[in-house]
Amino acid sequence: MSIQKTLNSQLEQAKAAQSKIQTVLNEQFEKAGVEVRKILKDLGVNVEGESPITLKNALNGIKQNNQSLRELVNNIDIATYDVRNRFSWNAHMLSALAELKAAKAVEQAVESAKPKVAAYKEQVNETVNPYIEQANDYTQKVLSQVNGYRNQVETAVAPYREKVNAQLEQLTAQANSLKEQVNSKLGR
């Protein structure tokens, strides 16, 4: 029973939408008809009294009132000037309206996404922060172990370093002594 009510409701909505569309289209066709009549009148066609204007009568009227192609082109330009400008204006306004609506839609989408992004960010932080803390702890442990090993190595190497430095000083002194002996023998 509820499916039937839903279908009936949707059918009524579709009929209402169709009626609105038909009304708008009829209005637009009426406006277009008025504009075409104005253009034909400006081109020299007799539009008074004749409800449906036949193509033959329209062409005869245009031909009689426009003796040359240049005159016809000028008259067409003059007759369609208002319509072309109105069309251009409407197109610009529609594109500006579409751009404005698109900008508002994007802005609303961004605004509606902000809480989700904030929640995702918080979730990521909650998930990642323990790992970052754990990595920092491991880094500290590794650094303290490295420093401990460094101290052990330096402690183990210190006596050898002192022996090497003492031997180096002794060798340097012997080299200087030999140098002096060589210089004295060479007479320098």
C-alpha positions in Angstrom: 0.0 0.0 0.0 2.8 2.4 0.8 4.6 1.7 -2.4 1.5 2.6 -4.3 1.2 5.9 -2.3 4.9 6.6 -3.1 4.4 5.9 -6.8 1.3 8.1 -6.9 3.1 10.9 -5.1 6.0 10.7 -7.5 3.6 10.6 -10.4 1.9 13.7 -9.2 5.2 15.5 -8.7 6.2 14.5 -12.2 2.9 15.9 -13.6 3.4 19.1 -11.7 6.9 19.4 -13.0 5.7 18.7 -16.5 3.0 21.4 -16.2 5.5 24.0 -15.0 7.9 23.1 -17.8 5.1 23.3 -20.3 4.0 26.7 -19.0 7.5 28.1 -19.2 8.0 26.7 -22.7 4.7 28.2 -23.8 5.7 31.6 -22.4 9.0 31.4 -24.2 7.4 30.4 -27.4 5.0 33.4 -27.1 7.8 35.8 -26.5 9.7 34.3 -29.4 6.7 34.7 -31.6 6.3 38.3 -30.6 10.0 38.9 -31.4 9.8 37.2 -34.8 6.7 39.3 -35.6 8.7 42.5 -34.7 11.6 41.4 -36.8 9.4 40.6 -39.8 7.6 43.9 -39.4 11.0 45.7 -39.4 11.9 43.9 -42.6 8.7 45.1 -44.3 6.4 42.1 -43.8 2.7 42.9 -43.1 2.0 41.1 -39.8 -1.3 42.8 -39.0 -4.4 40.7 -39.2 -2.7 37.5 -40.3 -2.5 35.2 -37.4 -0.3 32.5 -38.8 2.2 34.2 -41.2 2.9 32.1 -44.2 6.5 31.7 -45.4 5.4 32.8 -48.9 3.9 36.0 -47.7 6.9 36.7 -45.4 9.3 36.2 -48.3 7.3 38.4 -50.7 7.1 41.2 -48.1 10.8 41.0 -47.5 11.6 41.0 -51.2 9.3 44.0 -51.9 10.7 46.2 -49.2 14.4 45.3 -49.6 15.5 46.0 -53.2 19.2 45.0 -52.8 21.1 42.5 -50.8 22.9 45.3 -49.0 19.6 46.9 -48.0 18.4 43.4 -46.8 21.5 42.8 -44.7 21.3 46.3 -43.1 17.6 45.8 -42.4 18.2 42.4 -40.9 21.0 43.9 -38.7 18.7 46.7 -37.6 15.7 44.4 -37.0 17.6 41.9 -35.0 19.8 44.4 -33.0 17.5 44.4 -29.9 17.1 40.6 -29.9 20.8 39.9 -30.3 21.7 42.3 -27.5 19.0 40.9 -25.2 20.2 37.4 -26.0 23.8 38.4 -25.3 22.7 40.0 -22.0 20.7 37.0 -21.0 23.6 34.7 -21.8 26.0 36.8 -19.8 23.6 36.9 -16.9 22.9 33.2 -17.0 26.6 32.4 -17.1 27.2 34.8 -14.2 24.4 33.2 -12.3 25.7 29.7 -13.0 29.2 30.8 -11.9 27.8 32.2 -8.7 25.8 29.1 -8.0 28.8 26.9 -8.7 30.9 29.0 -6.3 28.3 28.8 -3.6 28.0 25.0 -4.1 31.8 24.6 -3.8 31.8 26.8 -0.7 29.1 24.8 0.8 30.9 21.6 -0.1 34.0 22.8 1.5 32.2 24.0 4.6 30.4 20.7 4.9 33.7 18.8 4.5 35.5 20.8 7.2 34.2 18.8 10.1 34.9 15.5 8.3 38.5 16.7 7.6 38.9 17.8 11.2 37.6 14.4 12.4 39.9 12.5 10.0 42.9 14.7 11.1 42.1 14.0 14.8 41.8 10.2 14.0 45.1 10.2 12.2 46.7 12.1 15.0 45.3 9.7 17.6 46.6 6.8 15.5 50.0 8.2 14.5 51.0 10.0 17.7 51.7 6.8 19.8 54.0 5.6 17.0 55.8 9.0 16.9 56.3 8.9 20.6 57.5 5.3 20.4 59.9 6.2 17.6 61.2 9.2 19.8 61.7 6.8 22.7 63.6 4.4 20.5 65.7 7.2 19.1 66.6 8.3 22.7 67.5 4.7 23.7 69.7 4.3 20.6 71.4 7.6 21.2 72.1 6.8 24.9 73.4 3.3 23.8 75.6 4.9 21.2 76.9 7.4 23.8 77.6 4.6 26.2 79.5 2.7 23.6 81.4 5.8 22.7 82.4 6.3 26.3 83.5 2.7 26.6 85.6 2.9 23.5 87.2 6.2 24.6 87.9 4.6 28.0 89.4 1.5 26.4 91.4 3.6 23.9 92.7 6.3 26.4 95.7 4.3 27.7 96.8 3.3 24.2 96.3 6.9 23.1 98.6 8.1 25.9 101.3 5.4 25.0 101.0 6.4 21.3 101.3 10.1 22.1 104.4 9.4 24.3 106.0 7.3 21.6 105.2 10.0 19.0 106.9 12.6 21.2 109.9 10.4 21.7 110.1 9.7 18.0 109.8 13.4 17.2 112.6 14.2 19.7 114.8 11.5 18.1 114.0 12.9 14.6 114.9 16.4 15.7 118.2 15.1 17.3 119.1 13.3 14.1 118.3 16.4 12.1 120.6 18.4 14.2 123.4 15.9 13.9 123.0 15.8 10.1 123.0 19.6 9.9 126.1 19.8 12.1 128.0 17.3 10.0 126.9 19.2 6.8 128.0 22.4 8.4 124.9 24.3 8.4 
